[in-house]
Amino acid sequence: MPSFISPYRPAVWLLALSGLASAIPNQAAAAEPAKITRILPPPGIELPADWRAGIEARMKKMQEDWWDLEGEDLFPDVAVFHKAVRFAIDNGEFYDAKKDLPRAEKLLSLGEERIKAYLNKKTPWTTQRGLLVRGYESRIDGSIQPYGLEIPEKLDLAKPVPLLIWLHGRGDKSTDLYFIDGCLGKSSAIGGKIKDQQECIVLHAFGRQCVGWKSAGEVDVFEALEHVKSQYHIDEDRIVLAGFSMGGAGAWHLGVHYADRFCAVHPGAGFADTATYNKIAPQDYPVWYEQKLWGLHDAPDYVRNLLNTRVIAYSGEDDKQKQAADQMQAAFTAEGGTMTHLIGPKMGHKYDDDSAAKIWELIKESFREGRRHHPARVELQTRTLKYPRMFWVEALGLEQHWSDSRVTAEHTADGIKATTAHITALRFHSPDGKNMAGLRVEIDGQNLTVEKPALDLEVSSVVLVRDDKGHWIWGQPSGLRKQHNLQGPIDDAFMGPFLVVTPFDASPNQRVSNWVGGEVDHFRARWKALMRGTFREKESRAVGSPDIEDQNLVLWGDPSSNEVLRDLLPRLPVKIVWTENELTIGGKTYDATTHVPVLILPNPLSQEHYIVINSGLTFREAHDKTNSQQNPKLPDWAVLDLTQPPDAISPGKVVAAGFFDEHWRFSDQP
């Protein structure tokens, strides 16, 4: 066991809600970085000193009052108002003193009311009807995240009820403070045109504000959904996903990846891909690996998945974002499918009354029909094992990530018949919930039969792998390999629980020390402003066994400055030689005084989790101008030349980069 692992070391978490100074002691101060303008959220106005002092005192009192409540199940419902104001102050997110200062006071009053009620063992908001706001603690970073609810007065909550998940549009200034206030004001679902509906609960997801329902914003939707399901009796077969503008893009994105979870998907406007929406001509495409990474989010690449559910698209006739639905309609047609596309006559970027009414009728019809439990035919289309499953079909291995990989499977009286493309391993779960023993499976023209196990045990799923000759056999994928939630690229580490591990000692290379200090500061500030949370972090000498077992490790520095990195380096599945003067990676050697590696790999001490070296989010401020560009900009590994200073586009000059192969080894690319 490496020397840095000790179960007796204390967990020193840095969870302060304010302050952006780097926690890297004994290290030279970071070099002055290039000026990077924050796009999301934009900088606000200066607050009156006397008002701020009064608010700070009030917030301090709230924290003192809730001391005994922290850790309670409903604590996020209390803390969500405090966090909204705290972040608005810390990040400078007030924009209109006449409106915003009273708004902050209003939210604190609501928080104070809930604290008082909670201390008196009352939780009236848990049975409240109408518009309300609740919160949950995210597993990603331990942050408190809000969501809004509409609970109709006449909806019978004693039985399972339908749920509409509504994804809001882009709002550069719509941070927690404004989102919460908006959720308490009026409904924005279907353009606010479905008033007094009594059919369903509406969940207004926050999505970490303005990241296009990707990255932590994607996770937010499902974390909020799980929290709602823990508090209310939701019918899981009657959940509809819907949104408009950025929310429409989110409905396309989440809809294609999770089509089997919804009885219908309603994208209104929005965008569906990167290149077409941004009008990027082929001669202007970015570097090859960034093009491949478009395949993580581009909805047309996953269109066959939408054949598993109902799609109700909407566009204004005169809205330039009609392009997305037209593009998806063409993709449907190319795959032999159809979708409903309602068009508002002479409408721009909004709903018309007639279309909104028709959409609502189709949504209610989808609630009545519900989601299919055991569809006889399933389509799975993916480019990554991040999104490996539709209903009872699950991909476990791909020939090569970012290639169009497919499974079409049918369940008939004779068994399962399936065809595949670029799949190397897959699991069939029971198509009808029954024992699979004795079931016939025809896959790519090859016939097999599920054997009956000893003791007449039931078989609920079976796994097939392709052997070296291309034949399908029963078995399990073996060895270190890419798999679901362990497939990269670098940004994937920030969709699960992660710990930032900062250096304790100084690097012997001044330029490296300066760069690390500046980039950690940048990541900390960016995560707080953009992702609306404060991530967990520790110095490398304080990391213990629980840290390694439970989360992804984001290691900053070099082997001289970060002992965790130093101890893990020789255990990695790829050879990286990193000395004071030289860095050898991918078979090439670089000057270690001016170069650093950034990469993601399975943690050799906890292979269900990642390690990341020297990287935060790879999309940066310049990419925040449009949500369609908030995609990963680096693959699984890269080498940065630090003589080019970090800016709003890149952390340095990328001199080498690539994806690891399906077994986490260096591969020849492109």
C-alpha positions in Angstrom: 0.0 0.0 0.0 1.5 3.4 -1.0 2.6 5.6 1.9 0.0 8.3 1.3 -2.9 6.0 2.1 -3.8 5.9 5.8 -7.3 5.3 7.3 -6.3 7.5 10.3 -5.7 10.7 8.4 -8.4 13.3 8.9 -10.7 14.4 6.1 -9.7 18.1 5.7 -12.4 19.4 3.4 -12.3 22.9 2.0 -16.0 23.7 1.7 -16.0 27.5 2.3 -18.7 29.2 0.2 -16.6 32.2 -0.5 -13.0 33.0 -1.4 -11.1 32.0 -4.5 -7.5 31.9 -3.2 -5.6 28.8 -4.2 -5.0 26.2 -1.4 -1.4 25.5 -2.6 1.0 26.3 0.2 4.8 26.4 -0.1 4.6 27.2 -3.8 5.5 30.2 -5.8 2.5 32.5 -6.6 0.8 31.8 -9.9 2.0 33.9 -12.9 -0.4 36.6 -13.8 -2.8 34.9 -16.2 -4.1 36.3 -19.4 -7.3 38.3 -18.7 -10.3 36.0 -19.1 -13.7 37.6 -19.3 -16.4 35.7 -17.5 -19.4 35.1 -19.8 -21.6 33.1 -17.5 -22.9 34.6 -15.4 -21.8 38.1 -16.4 -20.3 40.3 -13.7 -22.8 42.4 -11.8 -23.0 45.7 -10.0 -21.3 46.7 -6.8 -23.5 46.3 -3.7 -24.2 49.0 -1.2 -21.8 48.4 1.8 -24.5 49.0 4.4 -27.0 46.6 2.7 -24.3 43.9 2.3 -23.3 44.2 6.0 -26.9 43.7 7.0 -27.4 40.8 4.7 -24.2 39.1 5.9 -25.3 39.4 9.5 -28.7 37.9 8.7 -27.1 35.0 6.8 -24.7 34.3 9.6 -27.7 34.1 12.0 -29.4 31.6 9.6 -26.3 29.4 9.7 -26.2 29.5 13.5 -29.9 28.7 13.7 -29.6 25.7 11.3 -26.6 24.2 13.0 -28.5 21.2 14.3 -30.3 20.6 11.0 -27.2 19.9 8.8 -27.3 16.3 7.6 -31.1 16.1 7.9 -32.9 14.8 4.9 -34.8 18.1 4.3 -31.9 20.3 5.1 -31.4 21.3 1.4 -35.0 22.6 1.4 -33.8 25.1 4.0 -30.3 25.9 2.8 -31.3 26.4 -0.9 -32.4 30.0 -0.3 -29.2 30.9 1.7 -27.0 29.4 -1.0 -28.7 31.4 -3.7 -27.9 34.7 -2.0 -24.5 33.6 -0.9 -23.4 32.8 -4.4 -24.9 35.9 -5.8 -22.9 38.0 -3.4 -19.6 36.0 -3.8 -19.7 35.9 -7.5 -21.0 39.4 -8.1 -24.4 38.4 -9.6 -26.7 41.3 -8.8 -27.7 43.4 -11.8 -30.5 45.8 -10.8 -30.4 47.1 -7.2 -34.0 48.2 -7.2 -35.2 44.7 -8.1 -32.4 42.4 -7.0 -31.8 43.5 -3.4 -35.5 43.0 -2.4 -35.4 39.7 -4.3 -32.5 38.5 -2.1 -34.3 39.7 1.1 -37.4 37.8 0.0 -35.5 34.5 -0.5 -33.8 34.9 2.9 -37.2 35.4 4.5 -38.4 32.2 3.0 -35.3 30.4 4.2 -35.8 31.8 7.7 -39.5 30.7 7.7 -38.4 27.2 6.9 -35.7 27.1 9.5 -38.2 28.2 12.1 -40.8 25.6 11.1 -38.2 22.9 10.9 -36.9 23.6 14.4 -40.5 23.3 15.5 -40.7 19.9 13.8 -43.0 21.2 11.1 -42.4 21.0 7.3 -45.4 22.6 5.7 -43.7 22.9 2.3 -43.7 19.1 1.9 -47.5 19.1 1.6 -47.8 22.5 -0.2 -49.7 22.8 -3.4 -49.1 25.3 -6.2 -45.7 26.8 -7.0 -42.8 26.0 -4.6 -39.0 25.4 -4.5 -37.1 22.6 -3.0 -33.5 21.4 -3.0 -31.2 18.4 -2.9 -27.5 17.8 -2.2 -25.7 16.8 -5.4 -23.5 13.7 -5.2 -21.0 15.4 -7.6 -19.7 18.1 -5.3 -21.9 18.1 -2.2 -23.5 21.4 -3.3 -27.1 22.4 -2.7 -29.1 22.6 -6.0 -32.6 24.0 -6.4 -35.6 22.8 -8.4 -39.1 24.2 -8.8 -42.4 22.3 -8.6 -46.0 22.9 -9.7 -48.4 20.7 -7.8 -52.0 21.1 -8.9 -54.6 21.6 -6.2 -56.9 18.8 -7.4 -54.2 16.2 -8.3 -54.7 13.1 -6.2 -51.2 12.5 -4.6 -52.3 9.4 -2.9 -51.8 7.4 -6.1 -49.0 7.4 -8.6 -49.1 10.6 -10.7 -47.6 11.7 -14.0 -44.6 14.1 -14.1 -43.6 16.7 -16.7 -39.9 17.6 -16.5 -39.5 21.1 -17.9 -36.1 22.3 -19.1 -35.8 26.1 -19.1 -34.2 28.2 -21.9 -30.9 30.1 -21.7 -30.6 32.9 -19.2 -27.1 34.3 -18.8 -28.2 36.0 -15.5 -30.6 33.4 -14.3 -28.5 32.1 -11.4 -30.0 30.4 -8.4 -31.4 33.7 -7.1 -33.4 34.5 -10.2 -34.3 30.9 -11.0 -35.8 30.3 -7.5 -37.7 33.6 -7.7 -39.0 32.8 -11.1 -40.2 29.3 -10.0 -42.2 31.0 -7.2 -43.8 33.5 -9.6 -45.5 31.8 -12.5 -45.2 28.6 -14.7 -43.0 28.8 -17.8 -43.9 25.2 -19.0 -45.0 25.2 -22.6 -44.4 28.9 -22.8 -46.6 29.5 -19.7 -49.7 28.7 -21.9 -51.0 25.7 -19.9 -52.6 27.4 -17.0 -54.5 25.6 -14.2 -53.5 22.1 -15.5 -54.5 19.4 -13.0 -53.0 16.4 -14.8 -49.4 16.2 -13.5 -46.7 17.5 -11.3 -44.3 19.8 -13.2 -40.6 19.6 -12.2 -38.6 22.7 -13.2 -35.0 21.6 -13.3 -32.2 24.0 -12.8 -29.5 22.2 -14.8 -26.7 24.1 -13.1 -28.1 27.2 -14.7 -26.7 27.6 -18.2 -24.6 24.7 -19.5 -27.0 23.4 -22.1 -28.2 20.5 -19.9 -24.8 18.8 -20.4 -22.1 17.9 -18.0 -23.2 18.4 -14.4 -26.4 20.0 -15.8 -27.3 16.7 -17.3 -26.8 14.9 -14.0 -28.9 17.6 -12.3 -32.0 16.6 -14.1 -31.8 13.0 -12.9 -30.7 14.0 -9.4 -33.7 16.3 -9.1 -36.0 13.6 -10.5 -34.8 11.1 -8.0 -35.4 13.6 -5.2 -38.9 14.3 -6.4 -39.6 10.6 -6.6 -38.4 10.2 -3.0 -40.9 12.9 -1.9 -43.9 12.3 -4.1 -45.6 9.2 -5.6 -44.5 9.5 -9.2 -45.6 7.1 -11.9 -42.3 6.1 -13.6 -44.1 5.0 -16.7 -45.7 8.5 -17.2 -42.8 10.9 -17.3 -42.5 13.4 -20.1 -39.3 15.3 -20.9 -39.9 18.8 -22.4 -38.2 22.1 -22.9 -37.9 25.2 -25.1 -34.9 27.0 -26.6 -31.9 25.8 -24.6 -34.4 23.6 -22.9 -35.4 22.3 -26.3 -31.8 21.5 -27.1 -31.7 19.7 -23.7 -34.8 17.7 -24.6 -33.1 16.6 -27.8 -29.9 15.8 -26.0 -31.3 14.0 -23.0 -34.1 12.5 -25.1 -31.9 10.6 -27.5 -29.6 9.3 -24.7 -32.4 8.3 -22.3 -35.3 7.7 -24.6 -36.4 4.5 -22.6 -37.1 6.6 -19.5 -39.8 8.8 -21.0 -43.2 8.1 -22.4 -42.7 11.2 -24.6 -40.1 13.8 -25.5 -41.1 17.3 -26.4 -38.3 19.5 -27.8 -39.3 23.1 -28.6 -36.8 25.0 -30.8 -33.2 24.6 -29.5 -30.3 23.1 -31.3 -29.6 19.5 -32.2 -25.9 19.4 -33.2 -22.7 21.5 -33.2 -21.6 22.0 -36.7 -24.9 22.7 -38.5 -26.2 25.0 -35.8 -23.0 27.0 -35.7 -22.8 27.0 -39.6 -19.3 25.6 -39.5 -18.1 24.6 -42.9 -16.0 21.4 -43.2 -12.9 23.4 -44.1 -13.4 25.3 -40.8 -13.9 22.2 -38.6 -11.7 22.1 -35.4 -9.0 19.6 -34.7 -9.9 15.9 -35.4 -10.5 14.9 -31.8 -12.8 17.7 -31.1 -14.9 16.7 -34.1 -15.1 13.1 -32.7 -16.2 14.6 -29.4 -19.2 16.2 -31.1 -20.5 12.6 -31.1 -21.0 12.8 -27.3 -23.9 15.3 -27.6 -25.0 15.6 -31.3 -28.6 14.3 -31.3 -28.7 13.1 -34.9 -26.0 10.6 -34.1 -28.4 8.9 -31.7 -31.7 9.3 -33.5 -32.6 5.6 -33.7 -33.0 5.7 -29.9 -36.0 8.0 -30.3 -37.8 5.2 -32.2 -38.3 3.7 -28.7 -40.5 6.6 -27.6 -42.8 9.3 -28.8 -41.4 12.6 -30.1 -43.5 15.8 -30.2 -41.3 18.6 -31.7 -42.3 22.2 -32.1 -40.9 25.2 -34.1 -42.0 28.6 -34.9 -42.3 29.0 -38.7 -40.0 32.0 -38.7 -37.7 30.8 -36.0 -34.1 30.1 -37.2 -34.0 27.4 -34.6 -36.6 25.5 -36.7 -33.4 24.1 -38.3 -32.9 21.7 -35.5 -36.3 19.9 -35.8 -35.9 19.9 -39.6 -32.5 18.3 -39.2 -33.9 15.7 -36.8 -36.8 15.0 -39.1 -34.4 14.2 -41.9 -32.4 12.0 -39.5 -35.6 10.1 -38.6 -36.5 9.7 -42.3 -33.1 8.3 -43.1 -33.6 5.7 -40.5 -37.1 4.8 -41.6 -38.9 6.6 -38.8 -41.3 9.5 -38.3 -41.9 12.1 -35.7 -44.6 14.7 -35.0 -43.4 18.3 -35.8 -45.9 21.0 -35.0 -45.1 24.4 -36.6 -46.5 27.7 -35.3 -47.7 29.8 -38.3 -45.7 33.0 -38.7 -44.2 32.5 -35.2 -40.7 33.4 -34.2 -38.9 32.0 -31.1 -42.1 31.3 -29.1 -45.2 29.2 -28.9 -48.5 30.1 -30.4 -51.7 29.4 -28.5 -53.0 26.7 -30.9 -49.8 24.8 -31.0 -49.4 24.9 -27.3 -52.9 23.5 -26.8 -52.2 20.7 -29.3 -48.9 19.9 -27.6 -50.6 19.6 -24.3 -53.2 17.3 -25.7 -50.5 15.1 -27.1 -48.6 15.1 -23.8 -51.8 14.1 -21.9 -52.3 11.3 -24.5 -48.8 10.1 -23.8 -49.6 10.1 -20.1 -52.6 7.9 -20.7 -50.6 5.5 -22.9 -47.6 5.4 -20.6 -44.2 4.0 -21.3 -43.9 0.5 -22.6 -42.6 -1.9 -19.9 -41.3 -4.6 -22.2 -41.2 -3.4 -25.9 -40.9 -6.3 -28.3 -38.5 -4.3 -30.5 -35.6 -2.2 -29.2 -33.2 0.1 -31.0 -29.9 1.1 -29.5 -27.6 3.6 -31.2 -24.5 5.0 -29.5 -21.0 6.3 -29.9 -19.9 5.8 -26.4 -20.5 3.5 -23.4 -21.5 6.6 -21.5 -24.9 5.9 -23.1 -25.0 2.1 -23.4 -28.6 1.0 -22.8 -32.2 1.1 -24.1 -34.7 -1.0 -22.2 -33.5 -4.6 -22.2 -30.5 -4.1 -24.5 -27.2 -3.0 -23.1 -23.9 -2.5 -24.9 -20.9 -3.6 -22.8 -18.1 -3.2 -25.4 -17.5 -1.2 -28.6 -15.0 -1.8 -31.4 -13.9 1.8 -31.1 -15.4 4.7 -29.3 -16.9 7.5 -31.4 -18.0 5.2 -34.2 -21.7 4.7 -35.0 -22.5 1.5 -33.0 -25.9 -0.1 -33.1 -28.1 -3.0 -31.9 -31.6 -3.8 -33.2 -33.2 -6.5 -31.1 -36.7 -8.2 -31.4 -38.4 -10.4 -28.9 -40.8 -12.9 -30.4 -42.4 -16.2 -29.5 -39.2 -17.9 -30.9 -36.8 -15.9 -28.7 -34.5 -12.9 -29.4 -33.3 -11.9 -32.8 -30.7 -9.2 -33.0 -28.3 -7.5 -35.4 -25.3 -5.4 -34.3 -22.8 -3.0 -35.8 -19.4 -2.2 -34.1 -20.5 -3.9 -30.8 -18.1 -6.4 -29.1 -20.0 -7.3 -26.0 -23.6 -6.9 -24.9 -26.1 -7.9 -22.3 -29.7 -8.9 -22.9 -31.9 -8.4 -19.9 -35.1 -10.4 -19.8 -37.3 -8.8 -22.5 -40.5 -9.7 -20.6 -39.3 -10.1 -17.1 -39.5 -13.8 -17.3 -36.9 -16.6 -16.8 -34.6 -16.6 -19.9 -33.4 -20.2 -19.4 -33.9 -22.1 -22.6 -34.4 -18.9 -24.6 -33.2 -19.0 -28.2 -30.9 -16.1 -29.3 -30.1 -15.4 -32.9 -27.5 -12.6 -33.2 -26.0 -11.5 -36.5 -27.2 -14.8 -38.0 -25.6 -17.0 -35.3 -27.9 -19.2 -33.2 -27.4 -19.8 -29.5 -29.5 -21.1 -26.6 -29.5 -19.9 -23.0 -28.6 -22.9 -20.9 -30.6 -23.8 -17.9 -28.4 -23.3 -14.8 -28.1 -25.9 -12.0 -30.7 -25.9 -9.3 -33.2 -24.4 -11.7 -32.1 -20.9 -10.9 -33.8 -18.2 -12.9 -31.8 -16.3 -15.6 -32.6 -12.6 -15.6 -29.9 -11.5 -18.1 -27.3 -13.0 -20.4 -24.0 -11.6 -21.7 -22.4 -12.3 -25.1 -18.9 -11.3 -26.3 -17.3 -11.6 -29.7 -14.3 -13.8 -29.9 -11.2 -13.2 -32.0 -12.8 -14.8 -35.0 -15.9 -12.5 -34.7 -18.2 -15.3 -33.3 -20.6 -14.5 -30.5 -20.1 -16.7 -27.4 -21.5 -16.6 -23.9 -19.1 -15.0 -21.5 -18.0 -11.7 -19.8 -15.6 -9.0 -21.1 -12.3 -9.4 -19.4 -9.3 -7.3 -18.5 -9.1 -3.5 -18.1 -11.4 -2.0 -20.6 -13.6 1.0 -21.3 -17.0 0.5 -19.8 -20.0 2.6 -18.7 -19.0 5.6 -16.6 -15.3 4.6 -17.1 -14.8 5.5 -20.8 -13.6 9.1 -20.8 -13.0 11.8 -22.1 -11.5 14.0 -19.4 -14.8 15.9 -18.7 -16.6 12.7 -17.8 -14.8 12.8 -14.4 -16.9 15.8 -13.5 -20.2 14.0 -13.9 -19.6 11.9 -10.8 -18.3 12.6 -7.3 -14.8 14.0 -7.5 -12.0 15.3 -5.2 -9.5 18.0 -6.3 -6.1 17.0 -4.9 -3.8 20.0 -4.8 0.0 19.9 -4.4 1.7 20.3 -1.1 5.3 20.8 -2.2 6.5 23.2 -4.8 7.5 21.9 -8.2 11.2 22.4 -9.0 10.0 24.0 -12.3 8.8 27.5 -11.7 6.7 27.7 -14.8 4.8 24.5 -13.9 4.2 25.8 -10.4 2.8 29.0 -11.7 0.6 27.3 -14.3 -0.8 24.8 -11.7 -1.6 27.6 -9.2 -3.3 29.6 -11.9 -5.3 26.8 -13.4 -6.5 25.5 -10.0 -7.7 29.0 -9.2 -9.4 29.2 -12.6 -11.1 25.8 -12.1 -12.3 26.7 -8.6 -13.7 30.0 -9.7 -15.2 28.6 -12.9 -16.9 25.7 -11.1 -18.4 28.0 -8.6 -19.8 30.5 -11.1 -20.7 28.2 -14.0 -21.6 24.9 -12.2 -23.1 26.6 -9.2 -21.1 24.6 -6.6 -18.0 24.5 -4.5 -16.1 21.3 -5.2 -14.3 19.2 -2.6 -10.6 19.5 -2.3 -7.6 18.4 -0.2 -3.9 18.8 -0.2 -2.1 15.6 -1.5 -0.7 14.8 2.0 -4.2 14.7 3.5 -5.7 12.1 1.1 -6.7 8.8 2.7 -8.3 5.5 1.7 -11.9 6.7 1.7 -11.1 9.5 -0.7 -9.7 7.0 -3.2 -12.5 4.4 -2.8 -15.4 6.8 -3.2 -14.7 9.3 -5.9 -12.7 10.4 -8.9 -9.3 12.1 -8.0 -8.3 15.2 -9.9 -4.6 15.5 -9.3 -2.7 18.7 -9.9 1.0 19.2 -10.1 3.9 16.9 -11.0 5.6 14.0 -9.2 7.7 16.4 -7.2 4.8 18.4 -5.8 2.0 15.9 -5.5 2.7 12.7 -3.6 -0.5 11.0 -4.7 0.4 11.6 -8.3 4.0 10.4 -7.7 2.8 7.1 -6.1 0.1 6.4 -8.7 2.2 7.2 -11.8 4.1 3.8 -12.0 0.8 1.9 -11.5 -1.0 3.4 -14.5 -1.9 1.1 -17.4 0.1 3.3 -19.8 3.8 4.2 -19.4 4.5 7.8 -18.5 8.0 8.8 -17.4 8.0 12.1 -15.7 11.2 13.5 -14.2 12.3 17.0 -13.3 13.7 17.6 -16.8 11.8 15.2 -19.1 8.3 14.0 -19.8 7.8 10.9 -21.9 4.3 10.1 -22.9 2.8 8.3 -25.9 6.3 7.4 -27.1 7.5 11.0 -27.3 9.7 13.0 -25.0 9.1 16.7 -24.0 10.9 19.3 -21.9 9.3 18.9 -18.4 10.2 22.5 -17.5 7.7 23.8 -20.1 5.3 20.9 -20.7 2.6 19.0 -18.6 0.4 16.1 -19.4 -3.4 16.3 -19.0 -5.3 13.0 -19.0 -7.9 10.7 -17.6 -7.4 7.0 -16.7 -9.0 4.4 -14.4 -7.6 4.7 -10.9 -5.3 1.7 -10.4 -6.3 1.6 -6.7 -10.0 1.9 -7.4 -10.8 0.9 -10.9 -14.5 2.0 -10.7 -13.2 5.6 -10.5 -11.0 7.9 -12.6 -7.9 9.8 -11.9 -7.5 13.1 -13.9 -4.1 14.8 -14.1 -3.9 18.5 -14.4 -7.3 19.4 -15.9 -10.6 20.9 -15.0 -13.5 21.3 -17.4 -11.9 21.4 -20.9 -14.4 23.9 -22.4 -13.7 27.4 -21.3 -15.1 30.9 -21.2 -15.0 31.5 -25.0 -17.2 28.5 -25.4 -19.9 29.9 -23.1 -21.1 32.3 -25.8 -23.3 29.5 -27.1 -24.4 26.4 -25.3 -23.8 24.4 -28.4 -20.1 24.8 -27.9 -20.0 23.8 -24.2 -18.7 20.4 -25.2 -15.4 18.6 -24.3 -12.4 20.2 -26.1 -9.8 17.6 -25.1 -9.9 13.8 -25.5 -8.5 11.2 -23.1 -5.0 12.7 -23.0 -3.0 15.6 -24.2 0.4 17.4 -23.7 0.4 21.1 -23.1 3.2 23.5 -23.9 3.1 26.1 -21.1 5.0 28.7 -23.0 1.6 29.6 -24.5 -0.3 31.1 -21.5 -3.8 29.9 -20.6 -6.7 32.0 -22.1 -10.4 31.8 -22.7 -10.0 29.0 -25.2 -7.2 26.7 -24.0 -5.1 26.1 -20.8 -2.0 26.1 -23.1 -0.8 25.0 -26.5 -1.9 21.5 -27.3 1.1 19.8 -28.9 -0.2 16.2 -28.7 -3.5 14.6 -27.9 -5.5 11.5 -28.5 -7.9 8.8 -27.2 -6.8 5.7 -25.4 -8.0 2.5 -27.1 -10.7 0.2 -25.7 -8.3 -1.3 -23.2 -6.9 2.1 -22.0 -3.7 1.9 -24.0 -2.2 4.4 -26.3 -3.4 4.0 -29.9 -2.4 5.3 -33.3 -4.7 8.2 -34.2 -6.3 9.8 -36.1 
